[in-house]
Amino acid sequence: MRVRMGVICGGVPVPGAALLGDVAAGGNVKSADVGQAKAKSGRTTDATNCRTDVTVNGVINSSDVGVIKSQSGTMLPPSSP
């Protein structure tokens, strides 16, 4: 939203993207994401590992690993210029 002299003039696009299973935030899901989930399996979710809890149940476990494996090979589309 743009504001000029206190008057709203229009919208501002805010681009964003999320990819289920991309725990390393690389724009694609690969074996490194699976490995990271396996390494953190058994831990409760906190601010340092919340991306790995893809099932959003408060704990990183085999369910998270399975979901990440099922997404392996997926990627975000290229961003527009």
N, C-alpha and C positions, 0 to 999 in steps of 0.2 A: 504494500500500500504506500502510495506517495502522498505526502502532505505538503501543501503549499499554502503558506499564510493561514494555517489552521483548517484548510479545506482538503478533504480527501479527494485526490485526483485520479486514482486508478490502482490497479493491482500490481504486485511484484511477484513474479514466479520464483519459487524456492525449490530448486531441483533437489532430489534425494533418491536414493536407491537402497534397497536391502535385498540380500540374497540368502535364502535359507541354507544354512550349512557352511557359509563362508565365515568361519570363526576367526580366520587370520585377516579378514578385511582386504583381500587381494583382488576382489572382483570376480573370483571364480572359486569353485569348490574342487579341491584336489586332495591327494593323499596326505599332505601336510595338515589339512584341517581335520582329517580323520585321526591322524597321529596325535594332534593336540588334544582332541577329545578323549582318546584312550589314555593319555598321560594324566589327564585331570579327572578321570573316572573315579567315583567314590567321594568326591569333595562336594560340600554344599556350595551353593552359588553365593558369590560375593562380588564386589565391585571390580575385582581383577579377573574374574573368569565368567562373568555373566553371559558373554557372547557364545560361550560353549554350551550353555544350557538351552539348547534349541527347543526342547519340549516344555520349557518354562514351568518346571515343577519344583524348583529350588535345589535340585541335586543333579550333578553330572553323572550319568550312568550309561548302561548299554543301550538304552532307548535313544539317547542323544547320539551315540556313535552310529546306531542303525539309521537314523534319519540323515545324518551327515553323509554316510556311505551311499544312501539312496539318491542323494543330490550330486554325487561326484560327477564331474564333467560338465556341470551347468556353469553358466557365466552370465554376467550382466551384459546387456547390449552396449555397444560403444556409445560414449557420450557425444552429443552433437556439439559442433563448434560454437 
